[in-house]
């Protein structure tokens, strides 16, 4: 197992290097003039020249690449023209918000999607099944940003039940930071009013973001459960008189979880992309909104920083999924296959 | 049979010669038609294609697609004259949504085509030739797949500058890795099959094996994926339009319309609501069609 983990970490390193190649290509090769891109849209010709020399953009590409990688290893992601801060500092400030949103949405998607998939499989071809099928085909077809807008319109504006956007109301003071995760901090400090306000603000974005993931998790789990429930050992368990609930929860679910887990890993990546749109709709101060605000004001360095951070995140999530396989299914435990 | 029935002869001859193929086709059609969701998908897609094809001729106010201004009727709610209401300069939203179908169709087709044209050859080579070259292709694919497509597309549009064309270029550049994965897996499985082995044994050239034996067997999964991708690519392009990096107003693109209409919520809700509904129905159609195609063409890979 240890050998496998080390191997996977080495692969992660290779992948990260590949990702750096892509971001380098996007920032130095794709645009006609990277110096102009770095200087921003309002820079004069002499400023562009200064930047060209200052950033070594007059050097050969491979020299530039070496410089780029060394810079990033030192934590230098450049400077945002818009916020006038180091990109790394901005990312550190905004990332916890995105992390909470995505994690919350994934927890909700799994907590609802797995049981719903089981129910649909057990009550196959009844109204339960048809309802979940409707949700699962709609979930991946509805534009998340539009769903978010319509929820805002209905729940926040028409019914006035929940706040429109943001992380906290104006009257609520954020808790003293410990982990910089608002929910965790509010919990640790025992600030219940803040916690409630944060939850109210988070509900609509979480629902919007989790919907497509919920849909696919439900769908995969249903299909796998149907197949698993037809296996001989399930029939055998039933013949032995083991209660239905125990058969489903203990014997079938564990086997159906492997493909579901693959879907969770895949959908986590989708969420990291979808969060960009959802944060824009709900004015959620995460790295997605940061990237969009930077992109529309042609502020380039922050977008690259966000791309790297999201890529790293997705890679780590896939690593976690791979490791979880071995725990769930001894047959594919990596000690034998790696 | 008399001479007058001659025009039908070729069909009859073809049917006689390809009786099994015709029977297979009929079987597929019947299987497809038995599924209500497949037929709904087909209906939605056909409707979308029809609207995209006829758009300029069936809209009530064709001049509204070209930036006409009727300030005296701005922001009117849905009515018999304006089914989906009007926007802030008084143009008919129904007209713009209908015209948007053609834009979305172009976007979806371009992205899917470019992605397939890059991804399929790379996947076949990676799967059949393998070795170092295949390894490199697959590692590059993995790296691309490790960043969500939308995020990478935003980065590329950030470098190229906003605009519908740049959005399409960016999405095409990030869309191909899925095809490499799919085709490589399929090719690996096919390479070990007896008919490929036999072709190799009688000295068939590598290129001919790839084109005449491997590729035709990859067509089904590619078709299924392409149908699904039409939907997701339209969704992604609308997302770029929504955050202001894709099509720019007054271009009738659904995502950009929703984004623009957002400023007029909640009072003038119809501005954002109807373009979103159009996206939903279109994407739903392509997804259901893709599902239906998979059930008949590629039943084993059902998820």
Interface residues (C-beta under 8 A of the other chain):
Chain A: X14 X15 X18 X19 X21 X22 X23 X26 X27 X30 X31 X37 X133 X137 X138 X140 X141 X142 X143 X144 X145 X146 X149 X150 X152 X153 X157 X158 X219 X220 X223 X259 X269 X270 X272 X273 X274 X276 X277 X280 X291 X292 X294 X295 X296 X298 X300 X303 X304 X306 X307 X310 X311 X314 X315 X318
Chain B: X37 X139 X140 X142 X143 X144 X146 X147 X148 X149 X150 X151 X152 X154 X155 X156 X157 X158 X159 X160 X161 X162 X231 X235 X238 X239 X242 X243 X244 X245 X255 X258 X262 X265 X266 X269 X272 X273 X275 X276 X279 X280 X283 X284 X287 X288 X291 X302 X303
